[in-house]
Amino acid sequence: MDFMSRHGVPFVERNIGDDPAARDELIRAGFRAVPVIRVGEESMVGFSPVKLRKLLGI
């Protein structure tokens, strides 16, 4: 994600189209849409720079 790279935030990107285990993990967690962004124990569906900055403390 450009946002993470621009702000120097390390991240792991998992593509549910290529990684069935990642897809199953999201389904088990109750998510039915992507992207899902997890920061610590918090999760957000979709991309909101405002919310993401708040979660990351930047």
C-alpha positions, 0 to 999 in steps of 0.5 A, spaced: 500 500 500 502 506 498 499 509 504 503 505 508 510 505 504 509 513 504 509 513 512 514 508 513 509 503 516 511 496 516 506 491 513 504 485 510 500 484 504 496 478 504 492 477 497 486 472 498 485 471 491 492 467 491 492 465 499 486 461 501 488 460 508 488 468 508 481 468 505 479 463 510 482 467 516 478 473 514 471 469 513 472 466 520 473 473 523 467 475 520 469 479 514 466 479 508 469 485 504 476 487 502 480 490 504 481 489 511 486 493 515 489 490 522 493 494 526 494 491 533 487 488 535 483 493 531 481 492 524 477 496 519 474 494 512 475 499 507 481 504 506 480 511 510 486 515 511 483 519 517 481 512 521 488 509 519 492 515 521 488 515 528 490 507 529 497 508 527 498 514 531 501 518 525 
